[in-house]
């Protein structure tokens, strides 16, 4: 973190660092929410494809679901790492 405060133990430095960590976590949480919404939409489309027996659409939606699950896993690891750094 680039700080404008020379004294790293000062209240202003700690506040700036806490604010930066909060913003980072907020951004990642928003990304997880958006990903979850998209994943639910893809799951609904997959379920519909199963009902219609559309194998091509099922393959496509299954791949999308895997991508969203991987994104959520990566974001969760990033949030966990950020928590370890900030504590």
C-alpha positions as CSV (number, residue, x, y, z in Angstrom):
1,X,0.0,0.0,0.0
2,X,1.3,3.4,-0.9
3,X,0.8,5.7,2.0
4,X,1.0,9.5,2.3
5,X,1.8,9.1,6.0
6,X,5.4,8.7,6.9
7,X,4.7,7.2,10.3
8,X,3.4,3.7,9.8
9,X,2.2,3.4,13.3
10,X,0.1,6.6,13.3
11,X,-3.7,6.6,13.5
12,X,-4.0,8.1,10.0
13,X,-1.9,5.3,8.5
14,X,-3.9,2.6,10.3
15,X,-7.1,4.2,9.2
16,X,-6.0,4.5,5.6
17,X,-4.9,0.8,5.6
18,X,-8.2,-0.3,7.2
19,X,-10.1,1.7,4.6
20,X,-8.1,0.1,1.7
21,X,-8.7,-3.4,3.1
22,X,-12.4,-2.6,3.4
23,X,-12.7,-1.4,-0.1
24,X,-10.8,-4.4,-1.4
25,X,-13.1,-6.8,0.5
26,X,-16.2,-4.8,-0.7
27,X,-15.1,-5.1,-4.3
28,X,-14.5,-8.9,-4.0
29,X,-17.8,-9.4,-2.2
30,X,-19.6,-7.5,-5.0
31,X,-17.8,-9.7,-7.6
32,X,-19.0,-12.8,-5.7
33,X,-22.6,-11.6,-5.7
34,X,-22.5,-10.9,-9.4
35,X,-21.0,-14.3,-10.1
36,X,-23.6,-16.0,-7.9
37,X,-26.4,-14.3,-9.8
38,X,-24.9,-15.3,-13.2
39,X,-24.4,-18.9,-11.9
40,X,-28.0,-19.1,-10.8
41,X,-29.1,-17.9,-14.3
42,X,-26.8,-20.5,-16.0
43,X,-28.2,-23.2,-13.7
44,X,-31.8,-22.3,-14.6
45,X,-30.8,-22.4,-18.3
46,X,-29.1,-25.8,-17.8
47,X,-32.1,-27.2,-16.1
48,X,-34.3,-26.1,-19.0
49,X,-31.9,-27.6,-21.5
50,X,-32.1,-30.9,-19.6
51,X,-35.9,-30.8,-19.7
52,X,-35.8,-30.1,-23.5
53,X,-33.0,-32.7,-23.9
54,X,-30.8,-30.1,-25.7
55,X,-27.4,-31.7,-25.3
56,X,-25.5,-28.8,-27.0
57,X,-27.0,-26.2,-24.7
58,X,-26.4,-28.6,-21.7
59,X,-22.7,-28.8,-22.5
60,X,-22.5,-25.0,-22.9
61,X,-24.3,-24.3,-19.7
62,X,-22.3,-26.9,-17.8
63,X,-19.1,-25.3,-18.9
64,X,-20.5,-21.9,-17.8
65,X,-21.4,-23.3,-14.4
66,X,-17.9,-24.7,-14.0
67,X,-16.4,-21.4,-14.9
68,X,-18.6,-19.6,-12.3
69,X,-17.8,-22.1,-9.6
70,X,-14.1,-21.7,-10.3
71,X,-14.4,-17.9,-10.2
72,X,-16.2,-18.1,-6.8
73,X,-13.5,-20.4,-5.5
74,X,-10.8,-18.1,-6.6
75,X,-12.5,-15.1,-5.1
76,X,-13.0,-16.9,-1.8
77,X,-9.3,-17.7,-1.7
78,X,-8.5,-14.0,-2.4
79,X,-10.9,-12.9,0.4
80,X,-9.3,-15.4,2.8
81,X,-5.8,-14.1,1.8
82,X,-6.8,-10.5,2.3
83,X,-8.1,-11.4,5.8
84,X,-4.8,-13.0,6.7
85,X,-2.9,-10.0,5.4
86,X,-5.1,-7.5,7.3
87,X,-4.9,-9.3,10.6
